[in-house]
Amino acid sequence: MHSFTEARDFFGKVSPELLAERYGTPLYVYNEAILRERIREMKGILKEDSFTVNYSIKTNSNLSILKIALEEGLNADAMSPGEIHALLKAGFPADRIFYVCNNVSDEEMLFAIDKGIMTSLDSIAQIRRFGRLNPGGRCAVRINPGIGDGHHKKVVTAGKNTKFAVAENDIDDAIRAAGEYDLKIVGVNQHIGSLFMDPGHFLEALRNFLSLAERFSGLEFVDFGGGFGIPYRKLSGEERLDLNDFSEKLTEIVCEWRMRNGVHILIKSEPGRYIAAECGVILGRVHAIKNNFEEKYIGTDIGMNVLVRPSMYNVWHDIEIYRDGRPVDDSHGSEAVTVVGNICETGDVLAANRMLPMIKEGDLVCVLDAGAYGYSMASCYNNRLRPAEVMIGLDGVDRLIRRREELDDLLTLFP
Ligand SMILES: *Cc1c(COP(=O)(O)O)cnc(C)c1O
């Protein structure tokens, strides 16, 4: 088993041990070079000029990461006033933010309208609400291409079993509802779900989506969403998404559509995971090892409050073990263990029945691919403090980009 972090020189001029001593564990660590590399790959998927990549910031909304995305020329998708607030703070101008919301109040809509932020509406009811608040205004509509995809049913966001978007047979009513308020629908967007490794469904949904888009007149943009997968089992050789092949097919479909419908129409995409997942890892410390009946448990400080994905979706994250600043390989044997956190829940499992090198108390556990839906889904459950975040810069030097919470942070909201 090779080490991904070592092969990528992930920790630059510092070692995991040094980072753990300096900032404590658990700790989110990001690598700037990998982040920028992934951003540039996404910018290259469509061989066309009028194409923008909107980074979906629910994936990871650390201000330093947002600033890098801005510097790299990305636009951004926000799902809430909180995300809009963070983007403005990071320096994104309002016209580079797209608000893709669902089921929101007048107050939330006005928050975006007042700032001149383009808003995508996800139902006829929301179109009417927007129309009452902003008659004659401009908006986008999210449509359901009838096909979804994703790594878990909870993240499939199109097709028949989802709350999202306007279905095909409601499109005419949606257009009529917009007309009642003189709303101008200038864009349509879709997002079929998260994490595809085989683009077949995506391309099929894209064709449906583009043909549904033809029912709208006066479009200025179409936005085909995100969902690009990353190899979560890279240590056992899982292949990356073949972006070259994907890009060729995508470009062909999109160019052909634009030739027929207007070459001026801007194409947008909304990747999240692909951009942020692989540049982030979590370092945690092994504090206890024990056998309960047949099972060997490795007890760490990476609770489900730090990384909820394994307990929420039952998904795999690769794990590396570090000891004395060096990755531990399986040359001294390996065994099946269950890696758990420090939260009072039986479901607090990071990896069940996983073959790992022989682990000792005091070792560091390094959880890979934790940059997306990691910190952004972290919580203070059990009144645990959310971890610090550190960036290893292009110069290989570590910088604190979010401090660890302190005990008093847990009390700030009480009157
Ligand atoms: C979450 C989300 C994305 C990003 O999805 P990824 O799978 O992380 O690429 C894009 N668009 C919308 C509307 C989303 O909700």
The ligand as an SDF file (V2000), in Angstrom:
LIG
                    3D

 15 15  0  0  0  0  0  0  0  0999 V2000
  -24.3040   20.3080   -3.7810 C   0  0  0  0  0  0  0  0  0  0  0  0
  -24.6250   20.9330   -5.0840 C   0  0  0  0  0  0  0  0  0  0  0  0
  -23.6460   21.0130   -6.0830 C   0  0  0  0  0  0  0  0  0  0  0  0
  -22.2780   20.3950   -5.9400 C   0  0  0  0  0  0  0  0  0  0  0  0
  -22.3310   19.0190   -5.9610 O   0  0  0  0  0  0  0  0  0  0  0  0
  -21.0040   18.1330   -6.0090 P   0  0  0  0  0  0  0  0  0  0  0  0
  -21.4900   16.7470   -6.0710 O   0  0  0  0  0  0  0  0  0  0  0  0
  -20.2500   18.4160   -4.7580 O   0  0  0  0  0  0  0  0  0  0  0  0
  -20.2450   18.5390   -7.2200 O   0  0  0  0  0  0  0  0  0  0  0  0
  -23.9830   21.6600   -7.2580 C   0  0  0  0  0  0  0  0  0  0  0  0
  -25.2090   22.2100   -7.4460 N   0  0  0  0  0  0  0  0  0  0  0  0
  -26.1640   22.1480   -6.5060 C   0  0  0  0  0  0  0  0  0  0  0  0
  -27.4780   22.7790   -6.7710 C   0  0  0  0  0  0  0  0  0  0  0  0
  -25.9160   21.5050   -5.2920 C   0  0  0  0  0  0  0  0  0  0  0  0
  -26.8680   21.4260   -4.3720 O   0  0  0  0  0  0  0  0  0  0  0  0
  1  2  1  0
  2  3  1  0
  2 14  2  0
  3  4  1  0
  3 10  2  0
  4  5  1  0
  5  6  1  0
  6  7  2  0
  6  8  1  0
  6  9  1  0
 10 11  1  0
 11 12  2  0
 12 13  1  0
 12 14  1  0
 14 15  1  0
M  END
$$$$
